[in-house]
Amino acid sequence: MKKAKIILTIIATAAISSASLAFKANRVGNLFYINSINNQCVSATMLHYIADTIGGTSTTLASTQSVNIACPIITVRPYL
């Protein structure tokens, strides 16, 4: 019985620490490109949003790829 308690404690500790690391990793920003001074979509920035193809909460002039024209309007949603 004592071995079972130790094993369950180890499993619970591993689950809690894994969940907290996964939550922290989800809060790291994604790389988006925004318009530069020359109105080209080449300036990299980290934003706490993800592109949403289903119907996000806001639209912004940004891109997930660098392009030599102005950034298109994409729909994004914040990390929750």
ChimeraX attribute file (.defattr): number of C-alpha atoms within 10 A of each C-alpha:
attribute: neighborCount
match mode: 1-to-1
recipient: residues
	/A:1	6
	/A:2	7
	/A:3	8
	/A:4	9
	/A:5	10
	/A:6	11
	/A:7	12
	/A:8	12
	/A:9	12
	/A:10	11
	/A:11	11
	/A:12	12
	/A:13	12
	/A:14	11
	/A:15	12
	/A:16	11
	/A:17	11
	/A:18	12
	/A:19	12
	/A:20	11
	/A:21	11
	/A:22	11
	/A:23	12
	/A:24	10
	/A:25	10
	/A:26	13
	/A:27	14
	/A:28	13
	/A:29	15
	/A:30	15
	/A:31	16
	/A:32	22
	/A:33	22
	/A:34	24
	/A:35	21
	/A:36	15
	/A:37	9
	/A:38	10
	/A:39	13
	/A:40	16
	/A:41	24
	/A:42	22
	/A:43	16
	/A:44	17
	/A:45	12
	/A:46	11
	/A:47	15
	/A:48	16
	/A:49	19
	/A:50	17
	/A:51	19
	/A:52	15
	/A:53	10
	/A:54	7
	/A:55	11
	/A:56	14
	/A:57	9
	/A:58	14
	/A:59	15
	/A:60	12
	/A:61	15
	/A:62	24
	/A:63	23
	/A:64	17
	/A:65	13
	/A:66	18
	/A:67	16
	/A:68	12
	/A:69	13
	/A:70	18
	/A:71	22
	/A:72	16
	/A:73	12
	/A:74	16
	/A:75	20
	/A:76	20
	/A:77	16
	/A:78	15
	/A:79	12
	/A:80	8
